[in-house]
Amino acid sequence: MSPLFFMLNSGRYIMAIADNIAHFDGQTDIALTYSFFIDKENGNPNQKINKESHLHLVANNDPDYLGYITVEKPGRVYSYIANGKKRLSITEVQDAVEQINKLTGVAISWSSNTKLD
């Protein structure tokens, strides 16, 4: 999947990489994960090559890494993990979810049940 590029209301430029969609018994819905990085190359998709598919159980040492969101049930269950040296604020996480909505057309809506780690 191609990376998504957008600017947050805070002025931070972001590259979001959709990491996976798990399949169970032919059903597509287990989890969708977006990793966030600072977009230093103004939307150049080639920067994705060095940042793809990182095991989320270990810390990411990439200085541009801002953590990841796992969407387990669109509109209902999310978690944000700042698994690197930098992190997004709560407001930036909410803004990132809204930006992903706009860019993908996928119904990922923020709710009061959203969990932020």
Residue, then its C-alpha position, 0 to 999 in steps of 0.5 A: m500500500s502506498p504511504l499517506f502524506f498529510m499535515l496535522n493542524s499542529g503544522r507537523y508533516i506526517m507520512a503514515i504507512a498502513d502496515n497490515i490487515a490480518h485475515f482470519d477464516g477469510q474475514t478481513d477485519i482483525a486489525l489495521t495498523y498505521s505507523f507514523f513518521i515525520d515526513k522530511e522528504n515532502g511526500n516522496p514515496n521512496q522514503k517508505i522503503n527504509k521504514e516499512s514493516h517494523l515489528h511493533l513489539v520492539a522499540n523503533n530507533d528511527p529518529d522520524y518514528l512517531g509510533y503507531i495506531t492499531v484500529e481493531k474495530p473502526g469507529r470503536v477501538y483504537s490504541y496509539i503506542a508511541n514506541g520510539k523516541k518521539r510521540l504524537s500528542i492526543t490532539e495530533v493522534q485525533d487529527a491523524v485519524e481524521q486525516i486518514n479518514k479523508l484520504t482513504g474514505v475508510a470510516i475510522s471515526w474517533s469516539s469517546n471509547t478510544k483508548l490512548d496509550 
